[in-house]
Amino acid sequence: MSAERILVVKLGALGDFVQAFGPFAAIRGHHAGAEITLLTTRPFAELAAASPWFDHVWIDDKPKPWHFARLAGLRDRLKGGRFTRVYDLQTSDRSSSYFRLMGGGVQWSGIARGCSHPHANPLRDAMHTVDRQAEQLAMAGIEAVPAPDLSWAGADAARFGLPRPYALLCPGGAPHRPAKRWPAERFAALAGWLAARGVAPVLIGTDKERQALGTITAACPRAVDLGGRTSFPDILGLGRGALAAVGNDTGPMHLIAASGCPSVVLFSHESDPTLCAPRGLVRVLRVPSLDGLESAAVEAAIAELTG
């Protein structure tokens, strides 16, 4: 058994999880012979288990403070792991509370009060997620965070039988934050512009985006609706084959950008791209209100990225 037993904590959400791929790779490289466990939430367990970075993937069902039996079970599991070091990449109140849950004696990289390797930068919350995590790891002795090798990831998109070339459109976003969504009618106009140039618009989303997807396909019958049909590996595979992608500030756009696809990501006042925009071959368009973003500006950004 390895002398080193490492726990990495990253619970979500999807965009944040994708932006931890580099730190995951850095931790594995630094602790090459260690037994490394990831504590995450259920939506990301399958993707994490397929990666080369972890020996074990544990699911955190995030028990409430009054769920005494479940909280005790989590405590016992964390203590039973006999971890020599923990990298808390979530750095939330919840994940910091696990430091206390484990008894506080373990080496801990994060922001938990009294931890051995604190990310001691008072301006950490003003940093981009990628830069913040890199600095946190540097303070814990991991000097370099490489771009992750994602050759292991991604399903074969050929099963969808898509026409070539195609572009991905992601009209979705958090249902409780409608200001982060470009109007579906603008996505429909963009789909028509792509189709007129011989590029098949391919729609990505969940059943929660059914109304927006329906608006687009009604206006542009040549659009291919993959709503509710794509897993995370599917999205990576589709991104690898796409000419370009356009979407709101939403998790799937992080996956698509991570695949290397030229991507245009749309931001409103609701979120700050300097803190969370996808990295890669990405063009960010930010306006105070996405209702005021005209299709022509997005078309110009696509032309610039793909020209």
Order of alpha helices (4+ residues) and beta strands (2+ residues): beta-alpha-alpha-beta-alpha-beta-alpha-beta-alpha-beta-beta-alpha-beta-alpha-beta-alpha-beta-alpha-beta-alpha-beta-alpha-beta-alpha
